[in-house]
């Protein structure tokens, strides 16, 4: 059963960036154990600051976004594909009890925005 094994502990840096103070550990049914190391930097979920979009989905999935940000990087362990990283994001939201109206739009958002990064030549694991 997928679940977080540690809590999210961060410090706010500049420019809407955050740094993990301790490792964040997540047990995934899709890729196995994910350990995001302390010191990792994230912007959490990059929800556009458009009023309705941010009101609906902003600030709702920090734990899950850290796991996704980490898996999306080259060199992350476990190594996974773009699709697996996105599916782990969806899985983690469900594991933390996020409703379907939060999970699925956010999952679609990473599916779409990840392809934009691909077009720009930025790589991910896998």
TORPA-4810 file (N, C-alpha, C, O; in nm, 3 decimals):
<nodes>
NODE_1_0.084_-0.118_0.000_0.000_0.000_0.000_0.089_0.125_0.000_0.177_0.139_0.085_X
NODE_2_0.065_0.213_-0.093_0.146_0.334_-0.106_0.123_0.426_0.014_0.010_0.446_0.059_X
NODE_3_0.235_0.483_0.066_0.222_0.576_0.178_0.352_0.651_0.201_0.460_0.605_0.162_X
NODE_4_0.340_0.767_0.264_0.457_0.844_0.306_0.504_0.788_0.438_0.424_0.761_0.528_X
NODE_5_0.636_0.769_0.450_0.694_0.713_0.572_0.755_0.820_0.660_0.782_0.795_0.778_X
NODE_6_0.777_0.940_0.606_0.828_1.053_0.685_0.744_1.176_0.652_0.669_1.177_0.555_X
NODE_7_0.758_1.278_0.733_0.685_1.402_0.709_0.773_1.499_0.630_0.895_1.487_0.626_X
NODE_8_0.707_1.595_0.569_0.775_1.696_0.489_0.824_1.807_0.580_0.746_1.872_0.651_X
NODE_9_0.956_1.829_0.578_1.016_1.935_0.658_1.100_2.021_0.565_1.199_1.974_0.508_X
NODE_10_1.061_2.148_0.549_1.129_2.237_0.454_1.159_2.372_0.516_1.107_2.407_0.622_X
NODE_11_1.245_2.446_0.447_1.272_2.585_0.481_1.252_2.665_0.352_1.288_2.620_0.244_X
NODE_12_1.194_2.783_0.367_1.167_2.870_0.252_1.296_2.941_0.212_1.362_3.003_0.295_X
NODE_13_1.330_2.931_0.084_1.445_3.002_0.029_1.391_3.127_-0.042_1.290_3.182_0.002_X
NODE_14_1.455_3.171_-0.146_1.408_3.286_-0.222_1.333_3.240_-0.346_1.341_3.122_-0.383_X
NODE_15_1.260_3.330_-0.410_1.193_3.304_-0.537_1.101_3.182_-0.535_1.101_3.102_-0.628_X
NODE_16_1.023_3.169_-0.428_0.925_3.060_-0.418_0.990_2.921_-0.427_0.930_2.828_-0.481_X
NODE_17_1.109_2.908_-0.375_1.180_2.779_-0.368_1.185_2.734_-0.224_1.187_2.815_-0.132_X
NODE_18_1.189_2.603_-0.206_1.193_2.542_-0.074_1.302_2.436_-0.074_1.333_2.377_-0.177_X
NODE_19_1.360_2.413_0.044_1.465_2.312_0.057_1.427_2.215_0.168_1.384_2.256_0.276_X
NODE_20_1.444_2.084_0.140_1.414_1.984_0.240_1.519_1.987_0.350_1.639_1.991_0.323_X
NODE_21_1.473_1.985_0.473_1.563_1.979_0.589_1.599_1.835_0.622_1.707_1.808_0.673_X
NODE_22_1.508_1.744_0.594_1.526_1.601_0.621_1.481_1.524_0.498_1.404_1.577_0.417_X
NODE_23_1.527_1.401_0.481_1.479_1.321_0.368_1.327_1.300_0.376_1.270_1.287_0.484_X
NODE_24_1.264_1.297_0.259_1.123_1.263_0.249_1.116_1.124_0.187_1.166_1.103_0.077_X
NODE_25_1.053_1.030_0.258_1.050_0.891_0.215_0.906_0.852_0.181_0.814_0.871_0.260_X
NODE_26_0.890_0.795_0.061_0.759_0.754_0.013_0.770_0.611_-0.040_0.862_0.579_-0.115_X
NODE_27_0.677_0.526_-0.001_0.671_0.389_-0.050_0.565_0.382_-0.158_0.446_0.396_-0.131_X
NODE_28_0.610_0.361_-0.281_0.521_0.359_-0.397_0.492_0.217_-0.441_0.581_0.132_-0.442_X
NODE_29_0.368_0.191_-0.478_0.334_0.061_-0.537_0.382_0.052_-0.681_0.390_-0.057_-0.737_X
NODE_30_0.415_0.166_-0.742_0.456_0.170_-0.882_0.606_0.152_-0.899_0.650_0.072_-0.981_X
NODE_31_0.686_0.228_-0.821_0.833_0.226_-0.840_0.911_0.181_-0.717_1.033_0.176_-0.721_X
NODE_32_0.843_0.150_-0.608_0.912_0.111_-0.486_0.942_0.231_-0.398_0.877_0.335_-0.408_X
NODE_33_1.041_0.216_-0.312_1.075_0.322_-0.216_1.146_0.438_-0.285_1.240_0.420_-0.362_X
NODE_34_1.098_0.559_-0.255_1.157_0.682_-0.306_1.208_0.760_-0.186_1.132_0.788_-0.093_X
NODE_35_1.336_0.793_-0.186_1.395_0.873_-0.078_1.448_1.002_-0.140_1.549_1.003_-0.210_X
NODE_36_1.377_1.111_-0.113_1.422_1.242_-0.160_1.518_1.293_-0.054_1.478_1.310_0.061_X
NODE_37_1.643_1.319_-0.089_1.743_1.354_0.013_1.721_1.492_0.074_1.667_1.582_0.010_X
NODE_38_1.762_1.505_0.199_1.765_1.637_0.262_1.852_1.728_0.176_1.952_1.685_0.120_X
NODE_39_1.815_1.854_0.167_1.888_1.950_0.085_1.827_1.966_-0.054_1.859_2.061_-0.125_X
NODE_40_1.738_1.873_-0.093_1.674_1.882_-0.225_1.591_2.010_-0.231_1.525_2.047_-0.134_X
NODE_41_1.594_2.077_-0.347_1.518_2.201_-0.366_1.400_2.179_-0.459_1.410_2.105_-0.557_X
NODE_42_1.289_2.243_-0.426_1.165_2.225_-0.500_1.087_2.356_-0.505_1.112_2.448_-0.426_X
NODE_43_0.994_2.364_-0.597_0.899_2.476_-0.598_0.759_2.424_-0.567_0.660_2.493_-0.592_X
NODE_44_0.751_2.303_-0.514_0.625_2.232_-0.490_0.551_2.220_-0.622_0.615_2.204_-0.726_X
NODE_45_0.420_2.226_-0.622_0.343_2.213_-0.746_0.335_2.351_-0.812_0.295_2.448_-0.749_X
NODE_46_0.373_2.358_-0.937_0.376_2.485_-1.009_0.239_2.517_-1.069_0.220_2.512_-1.190_X
NODE_47_0.146_2.549_-0.982_0.011_2.584_-1.026_0.012_2.730_-1.069_0.060_2.816_-0.995_X
NODE_48_-0.040_2.759_-1.189_-0.043_2.899_-1.233_-0.115_2.989_-1.133_-0.211_2.946_-1.069_X
NODE_49_-0.069_3.111_-1.119_-0.128_3.204_-1.022_-0.254_3.272_-1.077_-0.287_3.384_-1.037_X
NODE_50_-0.322_3.204_-1.167_-0.449_3.252_-1.219_-0.552_3.229_-1.107_-0.557_3.119_-1.052_X
NODE_51_-0.633_3.330_-1.074_-0.721_3.319_-0.956_-0.799_3.188_-0.942_-0.789_3.125_-0.837_X
NODE_52_-0.873_3.146_-1.039_-0.955_3.026_-1.022_-0.868_2.901_-1.013_-0.892_2.815_-0.927_X
NODE_53_-0.768_2.888_-1.099_-0.681_2.770_-1.096_-0.608_2.760_-0.963_-0.604_2.652_-0.902_X
NODE_54_-0.552_2.870_-0.916_-0.478_2.863_-0.791_-0.570_2.837_-0.672_-0.534_2.765_-0.579_X
NODE_55_-0.688_2.896_-0.675_-0.785_2.873_-0.567_-0.822_2.726_-0.560_-0.836_2.671_-0.450_X
NODE_56_-0.838_2.661_-0.675_-0.879_2.520_-0.678_-0.764_2.424_-0.644_-0.786_2.325_-0.574_X
NODE_57_-0.644_2.453_-0.693_-0.537_2.353_-0.684_-0.408_2.400_-0.619_-0.321_2.318_-0.590_X
NODE_58_-0.392_2.529_-0.596_-0.267_2.579_-0.538_-0.248_2.538_-0.393_-0.344_2.539_-0.315_X
NODE_59_-0.126_2.503_-0.357_-0.092_2.473_-0.217_-0.156_2.348_-0.161_-0.166_2.334_-0.039_X
NODE_60_-0.198_2.257_-0.245_-0.271_2.139_-0.196_-0.190_2.009_-0.191_-0.230_1.916_-0.121_X
NODE_61_-0.081_2.002_-0.261_-0.012_1.873_-0.275_0.140_1.887_-0.262_0.213_1.844_-0.350_X
NODE_62_0.186_1.946_-0.153_0.330_1.969_-0.138_0.410_1.839_-0.128_0.510_1.823_-0.198_X
NODE_63_0.367_1.747_-0.042_0.440_1.619_-0.028_0.453_1.550_-0.163_0.561_1.506_-0.203_X
NODE_64_0.341_1.541_-0.232_0.335_1.471_-0.359_0.419_1.540_-0.466_0.485_1.474_-0.547_X
NODE_65_0.417_1.673_-0.466_0.494_1.750_-0.563_0.644_1.731_-0.544_0.719_1.728_-0.642_X
NODE_66_0.689_1.719_-0.420_0.831_1.697_-0.394_0.874_1.562_-0.454_0.979_1.553_-0.517_X
NODE_67_0.793_1.460_-0.433_0.824_1.328_-0.490_0.831_1.339_-0.642_0.924_1.287_-0.704_X
NODE_68_0.733_1.404_-0.702_0.730_1.419_-0.848_0.851_1.499_-0.897_0.917_1.459_-0.993_X
NODE_69_0.880_1.613_-0.833_0.996_1.693_-0.874_1.124_1.611_-0.871_1.207_1.620_-0.962_X
NODE_70_1.139_1.530_-0.767_1.259_1.448_-0.754_1.265_1.342_-0.864_1.367_1.327_-0.930_X
NODE_71_1.156_1.268_-0.884_1.155_1.161_-0.984_1.172_1.215_-1.126_1.216_1.143_-1.215_X
NODE_72_1.136_1.340_-1.146_1.145_1.402_-1.277_1.290_1.436_-1.313_1.319_1.467_-1.429_X
NODE_73_1.381_1.432_-1.216_1.520_1.469_-1.238_1.603_1.352_-1.288_1.578_1.237_-1.250_X
NODE_74_1.700_1.381_-1.371_1.797_1.280_-1.414_1.879_1.239_-1.292_1.924_1.323_-1.215_X
NODE_75_1.897_1.111_-1.276_1.977_1.059_-1.165_1.896_1.024_-1.041_1.952_0.977_-0.942_X
NODE_76_1.764_1.045_-1.045_1.680_1.010_-0.930_1.680_0.859_-0.913_1.693_0.784_-1.009_X
NODE_77_1.665_0.816_-0.790_1.655_0.673_-0.759_1.522_0.650_-0.689_1.494_0.716_-0.589_X
NODE_78_1.441_0.562_-0.738_1.464_0.473_-0.850_1.450_0.547_-0.983_1.378_0.647_-0.994_X
NODE_79_1.519_0.496_-1.082_1.509_0.550_-1.217_1.370_0.515_-1.271_1.327_0.400_-1.262_X
NODE_80_1.302_0.612_-1.327_1.169_0.585_-1.381_1.144_0.672_-1.503_1.218_0.767_-1.530_X
NODE_81_1.041_0.637_-1.576_1.005_0.712_-1.696_0.925_0.836_-1.659_0.880_0.852_-1.545_X
NODE_82_0.908_0.922_-1.757_0.823_1.040_-1.744_0.683_1.000_-1.699_0.627_1.058_-1.606_X
NODE_83_0.626_0.900_-1.766_0.491_0.854_-1.732_0.483_0.797_-1.592_0.385_0.820_-1.521_X
NODE_84_0.584_0.721_-1.552_0.585_0.665_-1.416_0.592_0.775_-1.311_0.523_0.768_-1.209_X
NODE_85_0.674_0.877_-1.334_0.684_0.988_-1.239_0.548_1.055_-1.222_0.507_1.088_-1.111_X
NODE_86_0.479_1.075_-1.333_0.346_1.136_-1.326_0.246_1.046_-1.255_0.164_1.094_-1.178_X
NODE_87_0.254_0.916_-1.282_0.163_0.823_-1.217_0.191_0.811_-1.067_0.098_0.792_-0.988_X
NODE_88_0.316_0.821_-1.027_0.350_0.820_-0.885_0.292_0.946_-0.818_0.245_0.939_-0.704_X
NODE_89_0.295_1.059_-0.887_0.233_1.181_-0.837_0.085_1.158_-0.809_0.036_1.194_-0.702_X
NODE_90_0.015_1.097_-0.903_-0.127_1.066_-0.887_-0.147_0.968_-0.771_-0.236_0.987_-0.688_X
NODE_91_-0.065_0.865_-0.767_-0.073_0.765_-0.660_-0.052_0.828_-0.522_-0.125_0.798_-0.428_X
NODE_92_0.047_0.917_-0.513_0.078_0.981_-0.385_-0.036_1.073_-0.339_-0.065_1.081_-0.220_X
NODE_93_-0.099_1.140_-0.434_-0.215_1.223_-0.397_-0.327_1.136_-0.342_-0.392_1.173_-0.244_X
NODE_94_-0.350_1.022_-0.404_-0.454_0.932_-0.354_-0.415_0.877_-0.217_-0.500_0.865_-0.129_X
NODE_95_-0.288_0.842_-0.199_-0.241_0.789_-0.071_-0.261_0.889_0.043_-0.283_0.849_0.157_X
NODE_96_-0.255_1.018_0.012_-0.275_1.121_0.114_-0.420_1.167_0.122_-0.451_1.263_0.193_X
NODE_97_-0.510_1.099_0.049_-0.652_1.126_0.063_-0.704_1.247_-0.014_-0.809_1.301_0.020_X
NODE_98_-0.631_1.290_-0.115_-0.678_1.403_-0.196_-0.798_1.358_-0.280_-0.800_1.246_-0.331_X
NODE_99_-0.896_1.445_-0.294_-1.016_1.411_-0.369_-0.986_1.403_-0.518_-0.886_1.456_-0.566_X
NODE_100_-1.074_1.336_-0.591_-1.056_1.320_-0.735_-1.053_1.454_-0.806_-0.982_1.470_-0.906_X
NODE_101_-1.129_1.553_-0.757_-1.131_1.684_-0.824_-0.999_1.759_-0.805_-0.973_1.855_-0.877_X
NODE_102_-0.917_1.716_-0.710_-0.781_1.771_-0.695_-0.682_1.684_-0.772_-0.600_1.736_-0.848_X
NODE_103_-0.689_1.553_-0.754_-0.592_1.460_-0.813_-0.585_1.468_-0.965_-0.479_1.490_-1.022_X
NODE_104_-0.698_1.450_-1.030_-0.695_1.435_-1.175_-0.659_1.563_-1.251_-0.582_1.555_-1.346_X
NODE_105_-0.709_1.679_-1.213_-0.661_1.800_-1.282_-0.511_1.825_-1.261_-0.442_1.869_-1.352_X
NODE_106_-0.461_1.795_-1.141_-0.318_1.816_-1.116_-0.235_1.714_-1.195_-0.129_1.748_-1.246_X
NODE_107_-0.282_1.591_-1.204_-0.214_1.490_-1.283_-0.212_1.530_-1.430_-0.110_1.517_-1.497_X
NODE_108_-0.325_1.578_-1.482_-0.329_1.626_-1.620_-0.233_1.743_-1.640_-0.171_1.756_-1.746_X
NODE_109_-0.222_1.828_-1.538_-0.130_1.941_-1.546_0.015_1.898_-1.561_0.089_1.956_-1.641_X
NODE_110_0.058_1.795_-1.486_0.197_1.750_-1.500_0.217_1.674_-1.631_0.325_1.678_-1.689_X
NODE_111_0.112_1.607_-1.677_0.122_1.540_-1.807_0.148_1.645_-1.917_0.237_1.626_-2.000_X
NODE_112_0.072_1.752_-1.916_0.084_1.857_-2.017_0.214_1.937_-2.000_0.288_1.955_-2.096_X
NODE_113_0.240_1.984_-1.879_0.358_2.070_-1.859_0.487_1.992_-1.877_0.587_2.049_-1.922_X
NODE_114_0.489_1.865_-1.844_0.608_1.783_-1.865_0.642_1.771_-2.012_0.759_1.768_-2.050_X
NODE_115_0.539_1.764_-2.095_0.565_1.758_-2.240_0.620_1.891_-2.291_0.697_1.893_-2.387_X
NODE_116_0.582_2.001_-2.228_0.641_2.130_-2.265_0.790_2.131_-2.235_0.869_2.181_-2.315_X
NODE_117_0.829_2.075_-2.121_0.972_2.067_-2.087_1.043_1.979_-2.188_1.156_2.008_-2.227_X
NODE_118_0.977_1.871_-2.230_1.037_1.781_-2.328_1.063_1.855_-2.459_1.169_1.840_-2.520_X
NODE_119_0.966_1.935_-2.501_0.981_2.012_-2.625_1.098_2.109_-2.614_1.168_2.134_-2.713_X
NODE_120_1.121_2.165_-2.495_1.230_2.260_-2.474_1.364_2.189_-2.459_1.467_2.255_-2.444_X
NODE_121_1.364_2.057_-2.461_1.491_1.984_-2.455_1.538_1.951_-2.316_1.651_1.904_-2.300_X
NODE_122_1.457_1.974_-2.214_1.495_1.941_-2.078_1.464_1.793_-2.056_1.356_1.747_-2.092_X
NODE_123_1.556_1.720_-1.999_1.539_1.576_-1.981_1.485_1.544_-1.844_1.492_1.625_-1.752_X
NODE_124_1.433_1.427_-1.832_1.391_1.370_-1.707_1.448_1.229_-1.701_1.512_1.184_-1.795_X
NODE_125_1.425_1.162_-1.589_1.477_1.025_-1.576_1.406_0.934_-1.673_1.294_0.963_-1.715_X
NODE_126_1.469_0.825_-1.708_1.405_0.724_-1.791_1.425_0.741_-1.938_1.376_0.661_-2.017_X
</nodes>
